[in-house]
Every structure is written in C-alpha cells, then in structure tokens.
Amino acid sequence: MLVAAVVVLAGCSGGSGSTGTSPGGQTSSSSSSNTSASPPSSAAIEAEIRSNWQTFFEGSTSADQKAAVLQNGAAFLPIIRAQADTALAKSVSVTISGVQIISANTAIVTYTILLNDKPALNTVKGEAVLEGGTWKVKTGSFCGLLGLEGVKTPLCPAAGATGSPTP
C-alpha cells in the first residue's frame, strides 16, 4: 500500500500542459464578441474535468501547471515542486473511468493511477470543484493521497475529511 501511495503522490507532483480552457470550460479560442454565452453543457464540463485531472496527475506536467488545476494550488506548490523531478513522478499517469456531476460546482471523479502504464492504485474516487471558473482537483482529494503516503501538512484537514480518495 505504501508503494501505491508513493506512486500516487509522485504522480501528483509532476507537471503538464495547459488545458486551453477558459472559465466555464470554453476553449480559449472563443470569440470575445460573444456576449451572451450559454452555460457549458455537461459534456463540456466533463471534458474539462477529465483534462484537468489528467494534467494534474501526468508525470510530464510542470509543478506550476499542476498547481493551476488544484484547488488552493498555490499553497501546495512547495509540496508539488519537491517531488516533481523524481523518476517515479515522471513515470506516473492516470486514466479517468468516470465523472459524475453532483452540482453546479462539484463532481465525483473515478480514476486509476498508473506507474509505467500499469495500475498502481485502482478505481479511486475523488472530487472536482469549480473554483474561479475552472474545474479543479479538490484539495481534500489531494490531501487524501498525501495521507496515504504519510505526508502531513497543515494545509490538509484531519483524516477522514470529505474528498479523500477512496480506493
């Protein structure tokens, strides 16, 4: 279990490219002349959540890009940076098997952490939250992964907080 936790945390601390989405999940190439934009569809929301979770967990993603898709990411940046350059972190990826939109600002994400393309932590449930117009990995989900590794930080709520990953 500790190996899986190390893999999970290592994957959370790498770096990846930007999603190309603006607040609300619309692509950044949208025309600024559209003043009456309709709300994004659930398919667009799901696509943004999937993209941002992949960005967060992908081993090739930069620490700054990971922090951008993590709720309160700037506060976690030192933790993310400390692990981003390890070989273990660079070998991590994720598959998203489901996104369930719960409310206008919350979704449940089911994912599997891969190490060198092999499952290391299967069918984990975490939460995504809408923050500042962007769907992000919820702090509690990241804290749950940190807890699996035994990393303690005052940034994370006590054990058993909502949003913790559930293998």
C-alpha contacts under 8 A as a table, 3 or more apart, distances in Angstrom:
res1	aa1	res2	aa2	distance
1	M	4	A	5.11
1	M	5	A	6.22
1	M	148	L	7.99
2	L	5	A	4.90
2	L	6	V	6.12
2	L	148	L	6.98
2	L	149	E	6.08
3	V	6	V	5.10
3	V	7	V	6.18
4	A	7	V	5.01
4	A	8	V	6.07
4	A	120	A	5.42
4	A	121	L	5.86
5	A	8	V	4.94
5	A	9	L	6.11
5	A	121	L	7.90
5	A	145	L	6.60
5	A	146	L	7.59
5	A	148	L	5.06
5	A	149	E	4.72
6	V	9	L	5.19
6	V	10	A	5.88
6	V	148	L	7.89
6	V	149	E	5.56
7	V	10	A	5.03
7	V	11	G	6.03
7	V	88	L	6.79
7	V	89	A	7.12
7	V	92	V	6.97
7	V	113	I	7.78
7	V	115	L	6.75
7	V	120	A	7.03
8	V	11	G	5.17
8	V	12	C	6.32
8	V	92	V	7.78
8	V	113	I	6.38
8	V	120	A	7.82
8	V	121	L	7.29
8	V	145	L	6.43
9	L	12	C	4.97
9	L	13	S	6.46
9	L	89	A	7.80
9	L	145	L	6.13
9	L	146	L	6.08
9	L	149	E	7.00
10	A	13	S	5.34
10	A	14	G	6.86
10	A	59	G	7.85
10	A	83	Q	6.13
10	A	84	A	7.01
10	A	86	T	7.59
10	A	88	L	6.08
10	A	89	A	4.09
10	A	90	K	7.75
10	A	92	V	7.12
11	G	14	G	5.86
11	G	56	F	7.98
11	G	57	F	5.01
11	G	58	E	6.24
11	G	59	G	5.51
11	G	88	L	7.63
11	G	89	A	4.83
11	G	90	K	7.11
11	G	91	S	7.55
11	G	92	V	4.78
11	G	93	S	6.57
11	G	113	I	7.76
12	C	56	F	6.04
12	C	57	F	4.76
12	C	58	E	7.42
12	C	59	G	7.65
12	C	66	K	7.60
12	C	80	I	7.02
12	C	89	A	7.54
12	C	142	F	7.77
13	S	56	F	7.76
13	S	57	F	7.34
13	S	59	G	7.44
13	S	63	A	6.23
13	S	66	K	7.19
13	S	79	I	7.49
13	S	80	I	4.24
13	S	81	R	6.41
13	S	82	A	7.66
13	S	83	Q	5.41
13	S	84	A	4.63
13	S	89	A	6.55
14	G	56	F	7.68
14	G	57	F	7.06
14	G	58	E	6.48
14	G	59	G	4.52
14	G	60	S	5.81
14	G	61	T	5.13
14	G	62	S	5.66
14	G	63	A	5.69
14	G	66	K	7.23
14	G	80	I	7.10
14	G	81	R	7.65
14	G	83	Q	7.00
14	G	84	A	4.04
14	G	85	D	6.76
14	G	89	A	5.60
14	G	90	K	6.26
15	G	55	T	7.20
15	G	56	F	7.04
15	G	57	F	7.83
15	G	58	E	6.46
15	G	59	G	5.85
15	G	60	S	4.80
15	G	61	T	1.92
15	G	62	S	2.68
15	G	63	A	4.76
15	G	64	D	7.10
15	G	65	Q	5.99
15	G	66	K	5.71
15	G	84	A	6.86
16	S	55	T	5.10
16	S	56	F	6.99
16	S	58	E	6.15
16	S	59	G	7.20
16	S	60	S	5.19
16	S	61	T	2.23
16	S	62	S	4.99
16	S	63	A	7.78
16	S	65	Q	5.92
16	S	66	K	6.72
17	G	55	T	6.49
17	G	61	T	5.87
17	G	62	S	7.37
17	G	65	Q	6.53
18	S	55	T	7.32
18	S	65	Q	6.53
19	T	48	E	7.64
19	T	51	S	6.34
19	T	52	N	6.53
19	T	55	T	7.54
20	G	27	T	5.79
20	G	28	S	5.55
21	T	24	G	7.90
21	T	25	G	5.32
21	T	26	Q	5.35
21	T	27	T	4.38
21	T	28	S	5.22
21	T	48	E	7.38
22	S	25	G	5.57
22	S	26	Q	5.42
22	S	27	T	5.90
22	S	28	S	5.42
22	S	133	G	7.47
22	S	134	T	7.22
23	P	26	Q	6.81
23	P	132	G	7.02
23	P	133	G	3.94
23	P	134	T	5.20
24	G	39	P	7.17
24	G	40	P	6.26
24	G	45	I	7.84
24	G	133	G	5.25
24	G	134	T	6.48
25	G	40	P	6.53
25	G	44	A	6.37
25	G	45	I	6.13
25	G	48	E	5.87
25	G	133	G	7.66
25	G	134	T	6.89
25	G	135	W	7.93
26	Q	30	S	6.99
26	Q	40	P	7.18
26	Q	44	A	7.68
27	T	30	S	5.82
31	S	34	N	6.01
32	S	35	T	7.21
34	N	37	A	6.01
40	P	43	A	8.00
40	P	44	A	5.87
40	P	45	I	6.47
41	S	44	A	5.12
41	S	45	I	6.29
42	S	45	I	4.96
42	S	46	E	6.04
42	S	101	I	7.72
43	A	46	E	5.10
43	A	47	A	6.12
44	A	47	A	5.04
44	A	48	E	6.23
45	I	48	E	5.17
45	I	49	I	6.20
45	I	135	W	7.87
46	E	49	I	5.10
46	E	50	R	6.12
46	E	99	V	6.27
46	E	101	I	7.71
47	A	50	R	5.17
47	A	51	S	6.10
48	E	51	S	5.10
48	E	52	N	6.05
48	E	135	W	6.74
49	I	52	N	5.22
49	I	53	W	6.08
49	I	99	V	7.73
49	I	128	A	7.05
49	I	135	W	5.67
49	I	136	K	7.02
50	R	53	W	5.25
50	R	54	Q	6.13
50	R	96	I	6.60
50	R	99	V	7.63
51	S	54	Q	5.17
51	S	55	T	6.13
52	N	55	T	4.90
52	N	56	F	6.13
52	N	69	V	5.95
52	N	135	W	7.15
52	N	136	K	6.57
52	N	137	V	7.64
53	W	56	F	5.00
53	W	57	F	6.25
53	W	69	V	7.56
53	W	136	K	7.40
53	W	137	V	6.46
54	Q	57	F	5.32
54	Q	58	E	5.68
54	Q	93	S	7.44
54	Q	94	V	6.16
54	Q	95	T	7.51
54	Q	96	I	7.83
55	T	58	E	5.44
55	T	61	T	6.24
55	T	65	Q	7.48
55	T	66	K	6.46
55	T	69	V	7.58
56	F	61	T	7.06
56	F	65	Q	7.50
56	F	66	K	4.63
56	F	67	A	7.70
56	F	69	V	6.40
56	F	70	L	7.34
56	F	137	V	7.69
57	F	61	T	7.71
57	F	66	K	7.71
57	F	92	V	7.05
57	F	93	S	5.84
57	F	94	V	6.09
57	F	113	I	7.95
58	E	61	T	5.62
58	E	90	K	7.67
58	E	92	V	6.02
58	E	93	S	4.60
58	E	94	V	6.59
59	G	84	A	7.71
59	G	89	A	5.30
59	G	90	K	3.96
59	G	91	S	5.75
59	G	92	V	4.92
59	G	93	S	6.01
60	S	90	K	5.74
61	T	65	Q	6.43
61	T	66	K	6.56
62	S	65	Q	5.24
62	S	66	K	6.30
62	S	84	A	7.36
63	A	66	K	5.07
63	A	67	A	6.18
63	A	77	L	6.83
63	A	80	I	5.81
63	A	81	R	5.42
63	A	84	A	6.32
64	D	67	A	5.11
64	D	68	A	6.29
64	D	77	L	7.08
65	Q	68	A	5.05
65	Q	69	V	6.82
66	K	69	V	5.49
66	K	70	L	6.46
66	K	73	G	7.57
66	K	80	I	7.81
67	A	70	L	5.09
67	A	71	Q	7.83
67	A	72	N	7.75
67	A	73	G	4.09
67	A	74	A	5.84
67	A	76	F	6.99
67	A	77	L	5.97
67	A	80	I	7.59
68	A	71	Q	7.90
68	A	73	G	5.94
68	A	74	A	7.46
69	V	73	G	6.96
69	V	134	T	7.64
69	V	135	W	7.23
69	V	136	K	4.71
69	V	137	V	6.24
70	L	73	G	4.60
70	L	136	K	5.06
70	L	137	V	4.75
70	L	138	K	6.36
70	L	139	T	6.65
71	Q	129	V	7.44
71	Q	131	E	6.92
71	Q	136	K	5.63
71	Q	137	V	5.93
71	Q	138	K	5.28
71	Q	139	T	5.30
72	N	75	A	5.86
72	N	76	F	7.09
72	N	139	T	6.86
73	G	76	F	5.13
73	G	77	L	6.15
74	A	77	L	5.13
75	A	78	P	7.42
75	A	155	L	7.62
76	F	79	I	5.46
76	F	80	I	6.26
76	F	155	L	7.63
77	L	80	I	4.99
77	L	81	R	5.90
78	P	81	R	5.13
78	P	82	A	6.07
79	I	82	A	5.22
79	I	83	Q	6.86
80	I	83	Q	5.70
80	I	84	A	6.09
81	R	84	A	5.12
81	R	85	D	7.66
82	A	85	D	7.60
83	Q	86	T	5.96
83	Q	89	A	6.84
84	A	89	A	5.94
84	A	90	K	7.41
85	D	89	A	6.69
85	D	90	K	7.01
86	T	89	A	5.21
86	T	90	K	6.44
87	A	90	K	5.15
87	A	91	S	6.41
88	L	91	S	5.29
88	L	92	V	6.85
88	L	115	L	7.89
89	A	92	V	5.60
91	S	115	L	5.64
91	S	116	N	5.22
92	V	113	I	7.05
92	V	114	L	5.57
92	V	115	L	4.73
92	V	116	N	6.32
92	V	117	D	7.59
93	S	113	I	6.09
93	S	114	L	5.10
93	S	115	L	6.59
93	S	116	N	7.73
93	S	117	D	7.08
94	V	111	Y	6.72
94	V	112	T	5.62
94	V	113	I	4.65
94	V	114	L	5.54
95	T	111	Y	5.56
95	T	112	T	5.32
95	T	113	I	6.74
95	T	114	L	7.55
96	I	99	V	7.72
96	I	109	V	7.25
96	I	110	T	6.01
96	I	111	Y	4.34
96	I	112	T	6.58
97	S	109	V	7.83
97	S	110	T	5.54
97	S	111	Y	5.51
97	S	112	T	7.65
97	S	123	T	7.81
98	G	108	I	7.99
98	G	109	V	5.75
98	G	110	T	4.96
98	G	111	Y	7.04
99	V	107	A	6.65
99	V	108	I	5.70
99	V	109	V	4.59
99	V	110	T	6.39
100	Q	107	A	5.40
100	Q	108	I	5.08
100	Q	109	V	6.51
101	I	104	A	7.65
101	I	106	T	6.32
101	I	107	A	4.21
101	I	108	I	6.45
102	I	105	N	7.74
102	I	106	T	5.45
102	I	107	A	4.98
102	I	108	I	6.99
103	S	106	T	5.14
103	S	107	A	6.83
104	A	130	L	7.83
105	N	129	V	5.37
105	N	130	L	4.64
105	N	131	E	7.80
106	T	127	E	6.95
106	T	128	A	5.74
106	T	129	V	4.67
106	T	130	L	6.49
107	A	127	E	5.65
107	A	128	A	5.06
107	A	129	V	6.50
108	I	125	K	6.65
108	I	126	G	5.78
108	I	127	E	4.64
108	I	128	A	6.24
109	V	125	K	5.57
109	V	126	G	5.20
109	V	127	E	5.72
109	V	128	A	6.78
110	T	123	T	5.88
110	T	124	V	5.49
110	T	125	K	4.49
110	T	126	G	6.47
111	Y	122	N	7.12
111	Y	123	T	5.25
111	Y	124	V	5.23
111	Y	125	K	6.45
111	Y	126	G	7.91
112	T	119	P	6.54
112	T	120	A	7.47
112	T	121	L	5.68
112	T	122	N	4.58
112	T	123	T	5.06
112	T	124	V	6.00
113	I	119	P	5.91
113	I	120	A	5.62
113	I	121	L	5.10
113	I	122	N	6.52
114	L	117	D	5.13
114	L	118	K	4.98
114	L	119	P	4.37
114	L	120	A	5.26
114	L	121	L	7.08
115	L	118	K	5.23
115	L	119	P	6.32
115	L	120	A	5.94
119	P	122	N	6.18
121	L	124	V	6.92
121	L	167	P	7.05
122	N	167	P	6.44
123	T	167	P	5.94
124	V	165	P	5.75
124	V	166	T	5.26
124	V	167	P	4.40
125	K	164	S	7.90
125	K	165	P	5.19
125	K	166	T	5.19
125	K	167	P	6.74
126	G	137	V	7.87
126	G	138	K	7.57
126	G	141	S	5.19
126	G	163	G	5.68
126	G	164	S	6.27
126	G	165	P	4.98
126	G	166	T	7.15
127	E	137	V	6.35
127	E	138	K	5.40
127	E	140	G	7.76
127	E	141	S	6.12
127	E	163	G	5.44
127	E	164	S	7.96
128	A	135	W	6.24
128	A	136	K	5.32
128	A	137	V	4.70
128	A	138	K	5.05
129	V	135	W	5.43
129	V	136	K	5.36
129	V	137	V	6.51
129	V	138	K	5.67
130	L	133	G	6.04
130	L	134	T	5.42
130	L	135	W	4.35
130	L	136	K	6.20
131	E	134	T	5.34
131	E	135	W	6.23
131	E	136	K	6.75
137	V	141	S	6.85
137	V	142	F	7.24
138	K	141	S	5.39
138	K	142	F	6.74
138	K	163	G	6.76
139	T	142	F	5.22
139	T	143	C	6.04
139	T	156	C	7.56
139	T	163	G	7.53
140	G	143	C	4.91
140	G	144	G	6.03
140	G	156	C	7.06
140	G	157	P	7.42
140	G	161	A	6.70
140	G	162	T	6.30
140	G	163	G	4.49
140	G	164	S	5.17
141	S	144	G	5.16
141	S	145	L	6.57
141	S	163	G	4.75
141	S	164	S	4.37
141	S	165	P	5.40
142	F	145	L	5.16
142	F	146	L	6.29
142	F	164	S	7.23
142	F	165	P	7.87
143	C	146	L	4.90
143	C	147	G	6.04
143	C	156	C	5.46
143	C	157	P	7.58
143	C	164	S	6.71
144	G	147	G	4.98
144	G	148	L	6.38
144	G	159	A	7.67
144	G	163	G	7.49
144	G	164	S	4.31
144	G	165	P	5.51
145	L	148	L	5.10
145	L	149	E	6.74
145	L	164	S	7.30
145	L	165	P	6.58
146	L	149	E	5.30
146	L	150	G	6.34
146	L	151	V	5.16
146	L	152	K	7.22
147	G	150	G	4.81
147	G	151	V	5.51
147	G	152	K	6.70
147	G	159	A	7.64
148	L	151	V	7.63
152	K	156	C	7.50
153	T	156	C	5.77
154	P	157	P	7.34
157	P	161	A	6.32
158	A	161	A	6.12
160	G	164	S	6.90
161	A	164	S	6.21
